[in-house]
Amino acid sequence: LVAVALSGISRRAGADDVTIGIALAFVLGMGVFFLDRFNAGAGGAEGIVASRTLFGSIFGLSGGAALLAAAVAAGVCVALLLIARPLLYATVAPHVAGARGVPVRLLGVAFLALLGVQAAEATQAVGALLLLGLLAAPAGAAHRLTANPYRAMALSALMALLSVWGGIALAYAVPSLPPSSAIVGIACGCHLLATVATSRTGRALDD
């Protein structure tokens, strides 16, 4: 719902980054507030809920929650593939796409809604505070490594998947390491390696 609202606000304000930043701070603040109220009402017995919400707890997911996460991810992937071509057209040349009859605004809302659904599900793994790292770092790394949009999407998904599995393995090997921190750390490491690999030319490797 917040993602859909953001689409309408950013269209009018014309400052997507500012709008998203303000909304992120507002929603996070409201989340902490309601978690505090919830914990106070439960006599402090549910304090672990706040920790899991903010920092994630992938080892604490039940089998049913894991299956639900897989189903949500599959649904988001299918939906994204269905709108990938017109979405790319609307992103690269929105005015031309609109003139050709492409529903630019509707595609933008649909994409943000899909991102919101996936972000809500991924919060269980890495938490609300570290979520942006898992969303942005693989995408930023893929953008540096390839100029092909479809290859970038596949590469970004692959790096995110490797980050999650690598983080789980690392946290299992080092019990004192939080899995969410390991996951985001590997994702940011992928971005760092991609930056170093392309720093000399300043261009994607396959340009």
Backbone as a chain_set.jsonl record, in Angstrom:
{"seq": "LVAVALSGISRRAGADDVTIGIALAFVLGMGVFFLDRFNAGAGGAEGIVASRTLFGSIFGLSGGAALLAAAVAAGVCVALLLIARPLLYATVAPHVAGARGVPVRLLGVAFLALLGVQAAEATQAVGALLLLGLLAAPAGAAHRLTANPYRAMALSALMALLSVWGGIALAYAVPSLPPSSAIVGIACGCHLLATVATSRTGRALDD", "coords": {"N": [[0.824, -1.208, 0.0], [1.931, 1.224, 0.793], [3.887, 1.445, -1.182], [2.336, 1.773, -3.505], [1.071, 4.184, -2.861], [3.329, 5.816, -2.764], [4.006, 5.942, -5.448], [1.997, 7.586, -6.551], [2.464, 9.966, -5.078], [5.145, 10.632, -5.731], [4.943, 11.124, -8.443], [3.603, 13.536, -8.501], [5.212, 15.194, -6.915], [7.721, 15.045, -8.078], [10.201, 14.305, -7.108], [11.624, 11.695, -6.552], [13.625, 10.342, -4.99], [13.785, 11.885, -2.641], [11.135, 11.705, -1.737], [10.853, 8.932, -1.312], [12.82, 8.554, 0.65], [11.781, 10.081, 2.793], [9.36, 8.725, 3.226], [10.351, 6.21, 3.935], [11.684, 6.739, 6.368], [9.485, 7.616, 7.879], [7.724, 5.363, 7.896], [9.37, 3.458, 9.114], [9.752, 4.65, 11.606], [7.082, 4.634, 12.546], [6.719, 1.896, 12.653], [8.515, 1.12, 14.691], [7.321, 2.492, 16.795], [4.757, 1.217, 17.052], [5.59, -1.372, 17.584], [6.768, -0.964, 20.052], [4.503, -0.236, 21.528], [3.097, -2.619, 21.324], [4.799, -4.432, 22.637], [4.801, -3.28, 25.19], [2.149, -3.643, 25.915], [2.12, -6.371, 26.078], [3.47, -6.881, 28.327], [6.199, -6.903, 28.019], [6.966, -9.413, 27.284], [7.089, -10.109, 24.647], [9.328, -9.039, 23.448], [11.23, -10.034, 21.714], [10.057, -10.05, 19.248], [10.277, -7.472, 18.221], [13.042, -7.301, 17.789], [13.404, -9.271, 15.808], [11.875, -8.192, 13.761], [13.201, -5.799, 13.128], [15.857, -6.593, 12.633], [15.777, -9.078, 11.464], [15.462, -12.708, 11.227], [16.352, -15.294, 9.945], [16.919, -17.915, 10.562], [14.948, -18.474, 12.303], [12.621, -18.914, 10.918], [9.706, -20.751, 10.242], [8.821, -23.948, 8.708], [6.489, -23.604, 7.196], [6.454, -20.804, 6.869], [8.736, -20.481, 5.337], [8.001, -21.822, 2.97], [5.896, -20.17, 2.186], [7.323, -17.807, 1.693], [8.853, -18.652, -0.494], [6.815, -19.114, -2.351], [5.753, -16.532, -2.636], [7.994, -15.229, -3.709], [8.263, -16.619, -6.149], [5.845, -15.915, -7.378], [6.185, -13.119, -7.62], [8.391, -13.046, -9.345], [7.317, -14.228, -11.692], [5.282, -12.364, -12.299], [6.86, -10.09, -12.734], [8.349, -10.874, -14.965], [6.31, -11.013, -16.836], [5.652, -8.338, -17.245], [8.015, -7.25, -18.01], [9.109, -6.408, -20.556], [7.376, -4.199, -21.571], [7.685, -2.606, -19.28], [10.417, -2.005, -19.248], [10.559, -0.48, -21.596], [8.873, 1.666, -20.869], [10.401, 2.705, -18.83], [12.865, 3.501, -19.956], [12.134, 5.214, -22.071], [9.786, 7.038, -21.32], [7.955, 9.01, -22.312], [7.788, 8.505, -25.062], [6.897, 5.87, -24.941], [4.418, 6.249, -23.708], [3.125, 7.687, -25.72], [2.89, 5.689, -27.573], [0.955, 4.135, -26.542], [1.53, 2.619, -24.304], [0.843, 1.723, -20.977], [2.19, 3.663, -18.953], [2.107, 4.826, -16.34], [0.548, 2.958, -14.92], [2.178, 0.704, -15.105], [4.343, 1.59, -13.604], [3.199, 1.803, -11.05], [2.499, -0.883, -10.668], [5.034, -2.084, -10.64], [6.22, -0.925, -8.345], [4.445, -1.918, -6.451], [4.965, -4.677, -6.611], [7.602, -4.623, -5.756], [7.19, -3.733, -3.149], [5.761, -5.892, -2.031], [7.703, -7.919, -2.194], [9.707, -6.794, -0.614], [8.44, -6.717, 1.875], [8.257, -9.44, 2.414], [10.963, -10.179, 2.389], [11.881, -8.901, 4.621], [11.653, -10.608, 6.777], [13.915, -12.139, 6.612], [16.231, -10.461, 6.652], [15.513, -8.243, 8.084], [14.007, -4.992, 8.751], [15.779, -2.831, 8.96], [18.085, -3.544, 7.577], [17.232, -4.161, 5.099], [17.355, -2.553, 2.763], [19.987, -2.784, 1.917], [20.141, -5.421, 0.897], [18.348, -5.222, -1.197], [19.359, -3.149, -2.828], [22.193, -3.419, -3.213], [22.931, -5.844, -4.794], [21.594, -5.163, -7.189], [22.846, -2.741, -7.871], [25.447, -3.685, -8.273], [25.074, -5.414, -10.465], [24.278, -3.562, -12.366], [26.644, -2.224, -12.808], [28.19, -4.201, -13.951], [27.044, -5.063, -16.334], [25.501, -3.829, -19.317], [23.248, -4.701, -20.441], [19.851, -4.888, -19.935], [18.168, -7.124, -19.308], [20.022, -9.12, -18.781], [21.176, -7.91, -16.599], [19.093, -7.967, -14.722], [18.874, -10.742, -14.291], [21.451, -11.284, -13.334], [21.508, -9.711, -11.041], [19.508, -10.942, -9.476], [20.728, -13.43, -9.16], [23.052, -12.777, -7.682], [21.868, -11.786, -5.354], [20.61, -14.099, -4.434], [22.838, -15.767, -4.008], [24.023, -14.259, -2.026], [22.244, -14.568, 0.114], [22.299, -17.39, 0.581], [25.047, -17.697, 0.97], [25.392, -16.056, 3.211], [23.838, -17.445, 5.098], [25.293, -19.844, 5.287], [27.734, -18.84, 6.248], [26.968, -17.704, 8.702], [26.133, -19.988, 9.98], [28.519, -21.349, 10.194], [29.928, -19.616, 11.805], [28.758, -19.112, 14.712], [28.417, -16.818, 16.319], [27.941, -14.778, 14.58], [25.47, -12.729, 13.27], [22.929, -13.853, 11.06], [21.56, -12.1, 9.301], [23.28, -9.884, 9.128], [25.483, -11.131, 7.934], [24.4, -11.863, 5.461], [23.721, -9.362, 4.242], [26.241, -8.241, 4.326], [27.709, -9.831, 2.492], [26.279, -9.225, 0.166], [26.827, -6.477, -0.089], [29.552, -6.743, -0.412], [29.664, -7.92, -2.944], [28.868, -5.731, -4.474], [31.012, -4.02, -3.973], [33.156, -5.444, -5.124], [32.317, -5.44, -7.792], [32.426, -2.707, -8.286], [35.177, -2.196, -8.03], [36.097, -3.796, -10.128], [35.165, -2.464, -12.361], [36.123, 0.062, -12.151], [38.331, 1.179, -13.456], [37.682, 1.562, -16.157], [35.208, 2.705, -15.975], [32.924, 1.839, -17.113], [30.408, -0.619, -17.966], [31.341, -4.074, -17.896], [30.675, -5.573, -20.182], [30.134, -3.717, -22.122]], "CA": [[0.0, 0.0, 0.0], [2.845, 2.369, 0.831], [4.53, 1.533, -2.489], [1.369, 2.354, -4.436], [0.921, 5.597, -2.487], [4.556, 6.501, -3.168], [3.954, 6.184, -6.885], [1.19, 8.776, -6.784], [3.109, 11.139, -4.494], [6.357, 10.985, -6.462], [4.55, 11.677, -9.732], [3.245, 14.946, -8.333], [6.309, 15.949, -6.311], [8.851, 15.058, -8.99], [11.454, 14.098, -6.374], [11.448, 10.32, -6.098], [14.554, 9.979, -3.919], [13.369, 12.587, -1.425], [9.867, 11.129, -1.301], [11.109, 7.587, -0.796], [13.562, 8.697, 1.896], [10.861, 10.535, 3.835], [8.424, 7.635, 3.513], [11.081, 5.154, 4.637], [11.88, 7.163, 7.751], [8.182, 7.672, 8.533], [7.212, 4.009, 8.116], [10.223, 2.807, 10.1], [9.413, 5.238, 12.896], [5.78, 4.118, 12.962], [6.9, 0.496, 13.006], [9.127, 1.061, 16.024], [6.316, 2.964, 17.755], [3.751, 0.187, 17.283], [6.246, -2.483, 18.241], [6.915, -0.597, 21.455], [3.183, -0.341, 22.147], [2.765, -4.04, 21.402], [5.605, -5.038, 23.688], [4.346, -2.758, 26.477], [0.871, -4.272, 26.212], [2.346, -7.784, 26.39], [4.288, -6.964, 29.521], [7.605, -7.092, 27.657], [7.256, -10.816, 26.971], [7.251, -10.289, 23.215], [10.392, -8.158, 22.987], [11.983, -10.656, 20.628], [9.388, -9.717, 17.994], [10.88, -6.235, 17.725], [14.377, -7.611, 17.285], [13.285, -10.006, 14.556], [11.34, -7.304, 12.741], [14.197, -4.804, 12.746], [17.121, -7.176, 12.187], [15.544, -10.337, 10.786], [15.848, -13.945, 11.895], [16.049, -16.301, 8.935], [16.97, -19.225, 11.206], [13.732, -18.654, 13.088], [11.462, -19.131, 10.061], [9.148, -22.101, 10.248], [8.718, -24.547, 7.38], [5.389, -22.959, 6.49], [6.861, -19.451, 6.489], [9.701, -20.611, 4.238], [7.24, -22.157, 1.765], [5.177, -18.965, 1.798], [8.301, -16.895, 1.102], [9.187, -19.178, -1.821], [5.657, -18.894, -3.216], [5.702, -15.096, -2.923], [9.1, -14.922, -4.62], [7.926, -17.161, -7.465], [4.786, -15.081, -7.938], [6.76, -11.829, -8.004], [9.232, -13.278, -10.534], [6.435, -14.442, -12.839], [4.642, -11.087, -12.609], [7.867, -9.194, -13.281], [8.664, -11.331, -16.32], [5.175, -10.689, -17.705], [5.628, -6.906, -17.581], [9.401, -6.798, -18.174], [9.358, -5.683, -21.813], [6.785, -2.847, -21.547], [8.246, -1.844, -18.163], [11.7, -1.477, -19.71], [10.241, 0.576, -22.568], [8.332, 2.806, -20.131], [11.457, 3.265, -17.994], [13.887, 4.133, -20.79], [11.554, 6.314, -22.858], [8.395, 7.102, -20.863], [7.1, 9.843, -23.166], [7.564, 7.767, -26.302], [6.068, 4.714, -24.604], [3.068, 6.737, -23.496], [2.557, 8.033, -27.021], [2.614, 4.437, -28.283], [-0.14, 3.445, -25.882], [1.977, 1.816, -23.171], [0.34, 2.304, -19.718], [3.398, 3.968, -18.198], [1.81, 5.027, -14.92], [0.088, 1.693, -14.358], [3.353, -0.16, -14.97], [5.117, 2.097, -12.48], [2.507, 1.407, -9.825], [2.614, -2.336, -10.548], [6.406, -2.416, -10.258], [6.412, -0.56, -6.938], [3.665, -2.851, -5.643], [5.731, -5.922, -6.56], [8.76, -4.37, -4.898], [6.703, -3.67, -1.78], [5.454, -7.262, -1.588], [8.955, -8.641, -1.999], [10.397, -6.192, 0.533], [7.759, -7.165, 3.091], [8.62, -10.836, 2.656], [12.401, -10.258, 2.672], [12.135, -8.363, 5.955], [11.789, -11.721, 7.718], [15.258, -12.699, 6.51], [17.295, -9.514, 7.003], [14.998, -7.171, 8.925], [13.675, -3.727, 8.101], [16.914, -1.909, 8.954], [19.111, -3.984, 6.628], [16.563, -4.57, 3.862], [17.791, -1.77, 1.614], [21.256, -3.323, 1.437], [19.888, -6.609, 0.089], [17.643, -4.818, -2.409], [20.105, -2.227, -3.687], [23.575, -3.8, -3.513], [23.039, -6.707, -5.985], [21.159, -4.426, -8.374], [23.912, -1.803, -8.213], [26.575, -4.448, -8.813], [24.708, -5.881, -11.799], [24.274, -2.388, -13.241], [28.038, -1.926, -13.143], [28.813, -5.3, -14.677], [26.461, -5.271, -17.654], [24.607, -2.783, -19.814], [22.049, -5.369, -20.928], [18.9, -4.845, -18.809], [17.695, -8.454, -18.937], [21.148, -9.789, -18.147], [21.362, -7.27, -15.297], [18.077, -8.498, -13.805], [19.244, -12.114, -13.936], [22.669, -11.229, -12.529], [21.136, -9.154, -9.742], [18.808, -11.998, -8.731], [21.707, -14.467, -8.817], [23.901, -12.284, -6.593], [21.048, -11.731, -4.134], [20.428, -15.477, -3.977], [24.122, -16.203, -3.478], [24.247, -13.541, -0.769], [21.431, -15.193, 1.159], [22.841, -18.714, 0.896], [26.382, -17.505, 1.531], [25.228, -15.523, 4.559], [23.36, -18.53, 5.96], [26.416, -20.753, 5.524], [28.72, -18.154, 7.073], [26.42, -17.587, 10.059], [26.115, -21.336, 10.564], [29.903, -21.689, 10.537], [30.345, -18.708, 12.881], [27.506, -18.916, 15.457], [28.296, -15.478, 16.898], [27.66, -13.823, 13.505], [24.042, -12.696, 12.911], [22.754, -14.206, 9.647], [21.164, -10.941, 8.505], [24.485, -9.103, 8.871], [26.293, -11.879, 6.977], [23.749, -11.781, 4.148], [23.896, -8.019, 3.691], [27.672, -8.037, 4.137], [28.097, -10.461, 1.234], [25.667, -8.451, -0.914], [27.62, -5.25, -0.246], [30.828, -7.169, -0.942], [29.48, -8.075, -4.39], [28.877, -4.394, -5.065], [32.38, -3.504, -3.885], [33.957, -6.129, -6.136], [31.897, -4.931, -9.103], [32.942, -1.337, -8.409], [36.613, -2.293, -8.273], [36.313, -4.403, -11.432], [34.816, -1.527, -13.43], [36.573, 1.414, -11.792], [39.328, 1.702, -14.392], [37.05, 1.996, -17.391], [34.01, 3.482, -15.686], [31.858, 1.309, -17.938], [30.087, -2.015, -17.706], [32.341, -4.968, -18.476], [30.304, -6.087, -21.487], [29.768, -2.628, -23.022]], "C": [[0.861, 1.262, 0.0], [3.519, 2.56, -0.518], [3.599, 2.173, -3.515], [1.16, 3.828, -4.139], [2.141, 6.4, -2.91], [4.542, 6.839, -4.646], [3.155, 7.44, -7.205], [1.837, 10.037, -6.259], [4.295, 11.588, -5.33], [6.03, 11.565, -7.821], [4.236, 13.159, -9.618], [4.419, 15.765, -7.825], [7.51, 16.042, -7.228], [10.179, 14.885, -8.29], [11.398, 12.719, -5.73], [12.337, 9.976, -4.913], [14.152, 10.617, -2.593], [12.088, 11.971, -0.867], [10.066, 9.765, -0.677], [11.84, 7.655, 0.541], [12.668, 9.12, 3.049], [9.896, 9.424, 4.226], [9.107, 6.518, 4.294], [11.269, 5.504, 6.11], [10.554, 7.158, 8.526], [7.666, 6.272, 8.87], [8.043, 3.282, 9.161], [9.932, 3.337, 11.498], [8.086, 4.732, 13.427], [5.884, 2.653, 13.372], [7.492, 0.326, 14.39], [8.12, 1.47, 17.096], [5.299, 1.861, 18.08], [4.349, -1.061, 17.919], [6.424, -2.209, 19.733], [5.581, -0.697, 22.187], [2.792, -1.81, 22.325], [3.511, -4.713, 22.534], [5.167, -4.577, 25.073], [3.037, -3.424, 26.885], [1.033, -5.732, 26.591], [3.232, -7.959, 27.615], [5.752, -7.221, 29.233], [7.945, -8.505, 27.26], [7.528, -11.041, 25.495], [8.351, -9.39, 22.651], [11.184, -8.717, 21.839], [11.358, -10.351, 19.276], [10.003, -8.464, 17.384], [12.247, -6.493, 17.12], [14.312, -8.318, 15.944], [12.778, -9.117, 13.438], [12.395, -6.336, 12.238], [15.445, -5.426, 12.126], [16.964, -8.531, 11.496], [15.995, -11.543, 11.594], [15.516, -15.104, 10.966], [16.103, -17.705, 9.517], [15.705, -19.505, 12.007], [12.489, -18.888, 12.243], [11.001, -20.575, 10.156], [9.106, -22.652, 8.824], [7.618, -23.9, 6.552], [5.738, -21.56, 6.023], [7.855, -19.484, 5.329], [8.991, -20.943, 2.923], [6.455, -20.954, 1.257], [6.118, -17.965, 1.13], [8.679, -17.34, -0.298], [8.049, -18.933, -2.807], [5.531, -17.424, -3.601], [6.789, -14.712, -3.921], [8.803, -15.414, -6.032], [6.853, -16.31, -8.142], [5.307, -13.732, -8.41], [7.606, -11.967, -9.267], [8.38, -13.44, -11.787], [5.787, -13.127, -13.268], [5.63, -10.111, -13.246], [8.243, -9.58, -14.703], [7.546, -10.973, -17.297], [5.168, -9.225, -18.131], [7.02, -6.369, -17.915], [9.596, -5.945, -19.412], [8.696, -4.297, -21.833], [7.324, -1.988, -20.4], [9.585, -1.232, -18.55], [11.487, -0.317, -20.681], [9.768, 1.833, -21.84], [9.39, 3.468, -19.259], [12.467, 4.049, -18.806], [13.338, 5.348, -21.527], [10.082, 6.474, -22.495], [7.469, 7.902, -21.773], [6.785, 9.131, -24.481], [6.656, 6.573, -26.05], [4.618, 5.129, -24.392], [2.372, 7.082, -24.79], [2.196, 6.797, -27.834], [1.538, 3.607, -27.597], [0.261, 2.552, -24.722], [1.481, 2.464, -21.871], [1.487, 2.572, -18.727], [3.119, 4.065, -16.7], [1.386, 3.726, -14.249], [1.255, 0.735, -14.157], [4.22, 0.273, -13.795], [4.508, 1.697, -11.147], [2.651, -0.095, -9.59], [4.012, -2.743, -10.086], [6.667, -2.087, -8.788], [5.632, -1.485, -6.009], [4.393, -4.188, -5.508], [6.95, -5.775, -5.652], [8.347, -4.329, -3.432], [6.39, -5.045, -1.212], [6.738, -8.023, -1.292], [9.724, -8.103, -0.795], [9.77, -6.652, 1.843], [8.135, -8.598, 3.433], [10.088, -10.966, 3.047], [12.753, -9.711, 4.044], [12.32, -9.469, 6.984], [13.208, -12.277, 7.732], [16.322, -11.743, 7.033], [16.813, -8.369, 7.876], [14.802, -5.875, 8.169], [14.883, -2.799, 7.976], [17.953, -2.265, 7.905], [18.534, -4.324, 5.26], [17.111, -3.847, 2.64], [19.106, -2.29, 1.042], [21.059, -4.528, 0.537], [19.179, -6.258, -1.211], [18.549, -4.049, -3.374], [21.478, -2.739, -4.104], [23.694, -4.741, -4.715], [22.633, -5.986, -7.266], [22.23, -3.431, -8.831], [25.119, -2.502, -8.813], [26.286, -4.917, -10.23], [24.718, -4.733, -12.805], [25.684, -2.01, -13.683], [28.653, -2.978, -14.058], [28.258, -5.505, -16.079], [25.534, -4.128, -18.021], [23.314, -3.375, -20.358], [21.036, -5.47, -19.796], [18.424, -6.224, -18.365], [18.805, -9.258, -18.262], [21.396, -9.212, -16.753], [20.349, -7.785, -14.287], [18.439, -9.908, -13.338], [20.464, -12.125, -13.02], [22.378, -10.698, -11.133], [20.444, -10.206, -8.873], [19.781, -13.082, -8.281], [22.584, -14.021, -7.649], [23.127, -12.184, -5.283], [20.854, -13.131, -3.555], [21.714, -16.024, -3.357], [24.435, -15.518, -2.145], [23.487, -14.184, 0.379], [22.014, -16.542, 1.56], [24.235, -18.615, 1.505], [26.322, -16.98, 2.952], [24.757, -16.573, 5.538], [24.511, -19.472, 6.306], [27.451, -20.129, 6.453], [28.248, -18.04, 8.52], [26.354, -18.944, 10.742], [27.513, -21.746, 11.011], [30.423, -20.852, 11.696], [29.1, -18.348, 13.687], [27.325, -17.511, 16.029], [27.941, -14.423, 15.855], [26.17, -13.852, 13.17], [23.863, -12.994, 11.424], [22.378, -13.019, 8.773], [22.371, -10.07, 8.162], [25.381, -9.794, 7.844], [25.717, -11.772, 5.573], [23.992, -10.429, 3.497], [25.375, -7.718, 3.459], [28.162, -8.63, 2.827], [27.52, -9.689, 0.049], [26.451, -7.16, -1.166], [29.019, -5.568, -0.772], [30.776, -7.377, -2.443], [29.519, -6.727, -5.093], [30.279, -3.803, -5.051], [33.268, -4.139, -4.949], [33.6, -5.64, -7.537], [32.42, -3.523, -9.345], [34.434, -1.34, -8.728], [36.882, -2.808, -9.682], [36.057, -3.427, -12.57], [35.352, -0.121, -13.193], [37.539, 2.003, -12.812], [38.688, 2.252, -15.66], [35.844, 2.896, -17.15], [32.815, 3.019, -16.492], [31.584, -0.135, -17.558], [31.059, -2.917, -18.458], [31.968, -5.433, -19.872], [29.825, -4.99, -22.432], [30.434, -2.809, -24.387]], "O": [[0.566, 2.235, -0.695], [3.708, 3.692, -0.963], [4.025, 3.018, -4.303], [1.081, 4.641, -5.061], [2.01, 7.537, -3.363], [5.013, 7.903, -5.05], [3.571, 8.26, -8.024], [1.775, 11.079, -6.912], [4.447, 12.777, -5.612], [6.767, 12.418, -8.315], [4.556, 13.944, -10.51], [4.609, 16.905, -8.249], [8.252, 17.023, -7.168], [11.206, 15.288, -8.835], [11.158, 12.585, -4.531], [11.87, 9.387, -3.938], [14.178, 9.966, -1.549], [11.976, 11.744, 0.338], [9.504, 9.476, 0.379], [11.52, 6.904, 1.462], [12.776, 8.587, 4.153], [9.641, 9.203, 5.41], [8.515, 5.943, 5.208], [11.043, 4.673, 6.989], [10.509, 6.747, 9.685], [7.223, 6.023, 9.991], [7.496, 2.569, 10.003], [9.873, 2.571, 12.46], [7.964, 4.432, 14.614], [5.225, 2.215, 14.315], [7.034, -0.506, 15.173], [8.07, 0.873, 18.172], [5.015, 1.603, 19.25], [3.686, -1.735, 18.707], [6.254, -3.098, 20.567], [5.52, -1.178, 23.319], [2.228, -2.192, 23.351], [2.928, -5.475, 23.305], [5.155, -5.363, 26.02], [2.833, -3.735, 28.058], [0.212, -6.286, 27.322], [3.69, -9.064, 27.904], [6.479, -7.705, 30.101], [9.096, -8.789, 26.928], [8.131, -12.047, 25.122], [8.296, -9.02, 21.478], [11.76, -7.958, 21.059], [12.048, -10.388, 18.257], [10.223, -8.399, 16.175], [12.572, -5.964, 16.057], [15.082, -8.0, 15.038], [13.198, -9.263, 12.29], [12.472, -6.078, 11.037], [16.028, -4.86, 11.201], [17.947, -9.073, 10.991], [16.799, -11.425, 12.518], [14.528, -15.81, 11.167], [15.412, -18.6, 9.03], [15.427, -20.654, 12.349], [11.4, -19.045, 12.795], [11.811, -21.502, 10.149], [9.327, -21.923, 7.857], [7.786, -23.673, 5.354], [5.371, -21.16, 4.918], [7.822, -18.624, 4.449], [9.345, -20.4, 1.876], [6.355, -20.735, 0.049], [5.763, -17.346, 0.127], [8.813, -16.511, -1.198], [8.288, -18.584, -3.963], [5.236, -17.103, -4.752], [6.538, -13.961, -4.864], [9.062, -14.705, -7.005], [6.943, -16.021, -9.335], [4.921, -13.252, -9.475], [7.55, -11.115, -10.154], [8.686, -12.856, -12.827], [5.745, -12.811, -14.457], [5.283, -9.392, -14.183], [8.435, -8.712, -15.554], [7.812, -10.666, -18.459], [4.736, -8.898, -19.237], [7.19, -5.162, -18.085], [10.189, -4.869, -19.334], [9.382, -3.307, -22.087], [7.411, -0.767, -20.535], [9.863, -0.079, -18.221], [12.163, 0.708, -20.589], [10.21, 2.938, -22.155], [9.296, 4.662, -18.975], [12.884, 5.134, -18.404], [13.995, 6.387, -21.601], [9.212, 6.088, -23.276], [6.32, 7.512, -21.984], [5.648, 9.157, -24.952], [5.756, 6.291, -26.84], [3.699, 4.446, -24.842], [1.183, 6.812, -24.958], [1.305, 6.844, -28.683], [1.244, 2.493, -28.03], [-0.567, 1.804, -24.203], [1.685, 3.664, -21.685], [1.712, 1.802, -17.793], [3.817, 3.453, -15.892], [1.819, 3.427, -13.136], [1.313, 0.03, -13.149], [4.766, -0.563, -13.076], [5.219, 1.299, -10.224], [2.893, -0.535, -8.466], [4.163, -3.633, -9.249], [7.269, -2.885, -8.07], [6.092, -1.802, -4.912], [4.437, -4.767, -4.423], [7.284, -6.677, -4.884], [9.067, -4.831, -2.569], [6.708, -5.337, -0.059], [6.849, -8.692, -0.264], [10.325, -8.872, -0.045], [10.477, -6.943, 2.807], [8.312, -8.935, 4.604], [10.432, -11.757, 3.925], [13.817, -10.024, 4.578], [13.056, -9.296, 7.955], [13.656, -12.823, 8.74], [17.216, -12.155, 7.772], [17.631, -7.591, 8.367], [15.355, -5.679, 7.086], [15.0, -2.062, 6.997], [18.637, -1.38, 7.392], [19.269, -4.731, 4.359], [17.311, -4.463, 1.593], [19.321, -2.245, -0.169], [21.736, -4.652, -0.483], [19.384, -6.926, -2.225], [18.511, -4.271, -4.584], [21.892, -2.515, -5.242], [24.501, -4.462, -5.602], [23.256, -6.176, -8.311], [22.49, -3.295, -10.027], [25.743, -1.992, -9.743], [27.151, -4.831, -11.102], [25.117, -4.91, -13.956], [25.888, -1.534, -14.8], [29.542, -2.669, -14.851], [28.943, -6.069, -16.932], [24.872, -3.538, -17.166], [22.388, -2.64, -20.7], [21.335, -6.089, -18.775], [18.288, -6.469, -17.166], [18.563, -9.983, -17.298], [21.78, -9.937, -15.836], [20.691, -8.018, -13.127], [18.329, -10.232, -12.156], [20.512, -12.879, -12.048], [22.941, -11.183, -10.151], [20.75, -10.346, -7.689], [19.68, -13.594, -7.166], [22.832, -14.798, -6.727], [23.674, -12.468, -4.217], [20.925, -13.326, -2.342], [21.68, -16.667, -2.308], [25.032, -16.118, -1.252], [24.015, -14.329, 1.481], [22.203, -16.809, 2.747], [24.57, -19.349, 2.435], [27.102, -17.4, 3.807], [25.211, -16.606, 6.681], [24.687, -19.853, 7.463], [27.985, -20.798, 7.337], [29.024, -18.251, 9.451], [26.504, -19.032, 11.96], [27.69, -22.392, 12.045], [31.255, -21.311, 12.478], [28.442, -17.358, 13.368], [26.193, -17.061, 16.205], [27.666, -13.279, 16.215], [25.651, -14.911, 12.815], [24.587, -12.433, 10.602], [22.821, -12.929, 7.628], [22.48, -9.573, 7.041], [25.969, -9.136, 6.986], [26.459, -11.61, 4.605], [24.416, -10.352, 2.344], [25.725, -7.02, 2.507], [28.95, -8.001, 2.121], [28.198, -9.517, -0.964], [26.706, -6.796, -2.314], [29.608, -4.764, -1.495], [31.731, -7.05, -3.148], [30.115, -6.585, -6.161], [30.69, -3.154, -6.013], [34.047, -3.445, -5.603], [34.483, -5.449, -8.374], [32.81, -3.179, -10.461], [34.899, -0.586, -9.583], [37.787, -2.32, -10.36], [36.666, -3.545, -13.634], [35.056, 0.791, -13.965], [37.557, 3.218, -13.009], [39.107, 3.289, -16.173], [35.495, 3.731, -17.985], [31.802, 3.715, -16.558], [32.405, -0.793, -16.919], [31.543, -2.558, -19.531], [32.859, -5.672, -20.687], [29.179, -5.284, -23.438], [30.242, -1.986, -25.281]]}, "num_chains": 1, "name": "protein.A"}
